[in-house]
């Protein structure tokens, strides 16, 4: 895999942080069908102009899709607007409230989909009839995220399967066999061994204890749980939540955590060899390649440890989808383009190999590119590993319209537990009551 792919994966996370059956550009009767688009649709007789809002590499991938779509449909013009992520969300919110000034197609991160769909229940096109017949072509967890109140309001795009990235040289010097790590408790014991063997100079992992609950969320999803249950009610003091926070506290108490303040400090810790592992999504490989090229060949990837040996080890860390506002003045073209862009195998492959967007289109996982070794990880075939993880991600990430405010409170609770040594269960019980009062559920 080209180095460029690895670099853009890093950019994806930094700018956006954790994309074939149904479309239809095609009409076999007039020979406009794309052989790599996995479904046919009513795309004939399309004409008009649509505008697409996106950002960074996602916008570049959509431009590639627009170029191909315009060749299939010469009477269609697609304007791709590469905007900042926050700018997209600000203008989308204002436009939905006003009912005007909206794009025809927009990129939305998975953790924002339910929030927009709940706040503006009639604001987006319902893809249910389009995608239900082909939902098995996508990673199942993505279909769950894109379904709100029984309606499929978005089309899956990229997905961020999570894993443990680890330093092979540090593990070897400490006498730790990565294959022996089956559970989080095994991971802690290995961390103690590494920390002790380096006189405390190298910790097992980095966590931003007061500002980021990424590892906690990964652990929740790994246990098929989340902030909220399937009905949107908070379950922050659930057994799974207590398990996750307890395990993280055990890591801190064992002295194996490097407490970094912010993303940049975490990357610096990785680059300077202060940590032996980091828990992250597939996009982390780009960060490593870009920020620590001198460590090429010294990093590898292994699945997340389980809470109990044999339990699930798959979880998600990031991802995005496409939505179509109902206010679109050319909704037919918008819907057909969105379906085409997300289901055409050639475009999905370009998005992955050229721009680093790990696809949720399962059939692409059979492409030979997923069997290639990655030089940075010593030739390890990490794409096949991440593809296997992606297919097993539990669909428990019910973000709801209350995700953002709840995340802030969870991060505060994590800080109290890890930095102020507050009791895990009592803190999470208090957090549960606080969120119940705030959101009225």
N, C-alpha and C positions, 0 to 999 in steps of 0.2 A: 504494500500500500504506500502510496506516495506520502512523502513527508508533509506535503501541503494539506492532505486530509487530516493528518494529526494536528496540524496547527489550527485549522479552522474549527475543529472540535472544541478547542480551548476557547476560541472566540465566541462560539455559540453559547457556552455556559456563562462567560463573563458578561456578555451583552444581553442575554435573555434569561438568565437564572432567577438544573435537572433540568411522518408524513406518510389490487387493481381490479376486477370485476365489474364495476358499475359504470364506469363512465362511458363515456361515449362520444368521444370525439368521433365516433365512427358511424359510418353508414355504409354498409357493405354494398348496397345497391348502387352507390355512385363512386365506389372505390376510395372513399375517404377514411376508411377504418384503419386505426392503428393496431397492428398485430400484437403489440405488447400491452394494449389496454384490455383489462380483463372483463369488460362487459360492454354491451352495446346500449345506446340510449337514444333519445330523441334529438340528437344533435344536428340533424339535417336542417337546412333552411335557416341556419343561425346568421344573424347579422347585428351590427351595432357596436357600440363602444362601452367598455366597462373599465372601472378603476379598482386596483387592488392595493391595499395597504399592508405593508410588511416591513421587515427590517433585516439588515445585514445579510448573512448567507441565505436566509430563508427567502429574502427578496430576490437574490441572485438566482436561486433555484426556480422560483416562480417565473422569472424572466425567461429562463430556458424553456419552461412549460408553455409560456405565452408565445414564444417564437414558433414552437411546433404546432400549437393550436391554431395560430393565425395562418400557417401553411395549409392546414386541413380545412380551415374556414376563412377564405380570403376576404369575406365581407365583415369579419370581426376584427376590432382593434382593441388591444388590451394595454392599458397604461399601468405599469407597475411603479408604485411610489415607495421608495426606500426611506422610511422614516425611523426616528428613534422609537424604541419600544414604549417608553413612557408617553411620548407624543401620540402614538397610535391609541393607547388606552385613554388618554385625556380627551382626544378628539372623538373617539368612539362613544365615550360616555356622554359628552355634550350632544353629539349628533343623535343618539338614541333618545335622549330626553326631548330634543327639539323635533325629532322626526324628519330631520333634513341634514344635509352636509355629511352624508355617510358614504363610505366606499361600497362597491358591489360585492367585494370579497375581502376578508381580513384574516390575518394570522393572529391567533390567540393562544397564549400558553395554557396548558391544561389546568393549572390552578386558578385561572381566571374565568374559565368557561361557565361553570355553574353560577358564579357571581353575576355575570352579564345576563345569562339566561333567566335567572330568578328575578333580577331587578327589572328586566324588560322581557316579560314572558311571551309577548307577541313580536319581539324585536328581530327574531332570526328564523330563517327558513328551516322547516322540519324535514330532515333527510331520512326519516324513518322508512318510508316506502322505497326509497332509493337504495338504502344500505342494508336493510334487514335481510334480503335474500343473499347477500354476499358478506355478511358480518364475519364469517369464519375466515375470510381472507386476511383479516387484521388481527393483531395481537389483542386478545380478549379484554385485557385490562384497559386498553385504549377505548374500546367500544363502551365500556362501563363509564369511563370519565366523560365521554362525549354524549352520554344519555342523561337527560335532566327531566324529571317528572314524566318519565316514560317516553320522551321524545328524543330522537337522535338529532341534536342541534349543531353538531360539528362533524367534520370528516377527519379521521386520524391521520397524523403526519409522522413526526419523529418521536422516538421513545428513548428513555434513558435508563436501560437496565443497570442495576447497581452491583458492585463487587468490591473486593479488597485488592488494592494495588499494593505490592510489597517489594522491598529491596532484597534481591536474591543474595547479594554479597553480605549484607548485614545478617540475614537469616543463617547463612552458611557459617559465618564467623562465630555466631552465638550457638551453633549446634542445634538450630531449630529446623525441623522438617515441616514445611508448609502443609504437606499431605497429612500430617498428624493433627492439624487443627480442624476439628469437626464441629465444635460448639463454641459459643462465646466464652464460656469458662476456659476452654482450651486456649482460646485466643489471649485471654488475660494471663494465663500461666506462661504462654510463650512470650508475652510482653514483659513479664517480670524477668524472665531469663535474659532477654535482650537488653533490658535496662540495666540489670545487674552486671552483665558481661561487658558493658561499655561504661561502667562506673556512673551511670545516670546521664551520660551525654546524649544517648539516643533513647527516645521514648517510643512506645509502640505505635501511637497514632496522634493526630492533631485534631482538636475540637475547639471551636470558639465557644467557650462555656457560657458566656453572657449574651451572645448575639445570634447564635445559629443552632437550631435544633435538627439539622439535617440527618445526623446519625439516628436520633430518636425517631424521626419520621420513617426512615428506612427500616428500623426495627419494628415499628408498628405495622407497616405494610407487609413485612416478612411474616408476621404472625396473622396476616389476613385481618388486620384491624386498622383503625385510623382515628383522627380527632372525633369524627362523627359516625353514627351507625347508618344503616341504609335509609333511615327515615330523617336523617339530618339532626338527630339529637346528640348532644355531646356525650362522649364516653371516655372522658379524660382520666377517670379513676378506675378504668377497666383493668382486669388482671393483666391484659397484654400491655397496657400503658405502664402499669406498675413494674412489670417484668423489664420493659425497655429502659425505663429511667433507673431502675435498680441496677441493671447491668452496666449502664454508663457510669453510675456512681461508684460501682465496684472498681471500674477501670481507673477513675480518678483517685479513689482511696488507695489503690495499689501503686500509685505513683508512676503509671505508665502513659499518662496523657500529657501532651504538649499543648498548653492552653494558648492558642494564637488569637490575637485580636484583629479580626477582619480577614478577608480573602487574601490580600497581598501578604500578610504575615504568615498565613498558612502555606502559601506557595514558597515563601522564603525558607520556612522550616523544612519543606520537602527538598528544596534545592541545596540547602546547606547540610543535609544529612542529619537533621535533628530528629526525624521520625523514620521508623522502619516500614510503616504502612499508612495508607489513607483510605477511608471509606468514601466512595464516590460513584457517579454514573460513568457510562462509557466515554463521555466527553472528556474525562480526566486525562486520557491518553494524549489528547491534543495539548493540554496544559503542560504535561511532562515534557513532551517533545519540544514545545516552544520555549519553555522557561528553563529546562534543565537538559539541554542536548548533550552535555558532557556525561550524563548518567545513562546514555543509551546502552542497552544490553544488561543493565543492572536492575531493571524493574520487570516484574511479571504480574500476572493477575490470577486471583483465585476466587471461587464463589464465596459469598458471605458465610460466616459460620452460622449454624442453626442454634436455636435455644435448647433443643434436645436433639441428640444425634439421630439423623434420619428424617427430621422435620424439614419443612420448606426452607430453601435458602435463596429464593428469588424475591427481588423487590425493585421498585422504581425510584429514580432520582432525576426528575425533569421530563420535559416533552411538550409538544405543541400540536395544534390542529387548525383547520380552516373553518370559518363561519361565513354565512351569507346573510346580510341584513335584509329583512323583508321590505325595507323601504327602497331597495334597489329599483331603479327605473328600467333595468334590463335584466330582470331576475332569471329569465330562461338561459341567457348566455352566461350569466354569473354562476348559476348552478351547474351547467354543463362544463364550464371551465374548471370549477372547483373539483368536480368529480374526476375530470380528466387529469388534472395536475396531481391528484392524490392516488390515482389508480393505474396510471401508465407506468409500466415497469422500467422503461428506459429513463423516464424522468426521475423515478425513485432511485434508480441506480446512480444517475448523475448527482442527485442530491447527496448521496452517501459518499461516492468515490471522489467527487470534485469539491463538495462543500461540507462534508462531515456530518450530515444529518442522518442519524441511524434510523432506518425505516421501521415502520410498524407493519408493513406489507409482508406477511409471512412468506409468501411464495418467492420473494426475492432472496430469502435465506438459502435457497437452493442454488443460487448463482455461484460460480467458481470463485468469485472475489471473496466470499465468506470463508473459503478454505485456505486463503493466503496467510502466510506467516507475517508477523510485524517485526521489522528489524529492531525497533526500540525495545521490545520485550523479548529480545534474544531469539526471534523467529517463532515465538509462541503464536498459535492460531487463536488470537483473542476474539476475532469477529465471530467465529463459530461458537465460542463460549458465551459471548454476549447474546447471540441469537437464541441460544438454548435458554438462557436466563429470561430473555424478553417474553418467550412463549409461556413461561410459568409464573409471571408476575400476578399476584392476587389482585382482583378487581375491587379492592376495598377502599380505594382513595376517593371517598365521597367528599369532595372539597366543600360544597354548599356555598351559599351566599355569605356565610359567616367566617370563611376561612381566614381572611386577612387579619381581622381583629382578634380571632382566637389564636392565631400563630404568635402574635405579639405577646399575649398573656402566657402562652406555653413557654416561650423563650425566657420570659421573666421568671416563671416557676423553675425552669431548669437552672437558671442562675442562682436562685435561692437554695436549691438542693446541692449544687456542685460547689458553689463559692461560699455560701453561708451555712452549709452543712445542715440544712433543714431536713426534717424527716420526709422520706419519699411519699409514703401513703397519705400522711396528713396534708402535705403540700398539694398533692394531686386531688385529694378530697376538696380542699379549699378552692382549687382551680376549677373543679367541676361545678361547684356551687356558684362561683363568680361568673362563669360562662353561661350557666343556666339563667341567671338573673339578667345578664346582658342581652341574650338573644331570645329570651322568653320561651325556651324549650326545655 
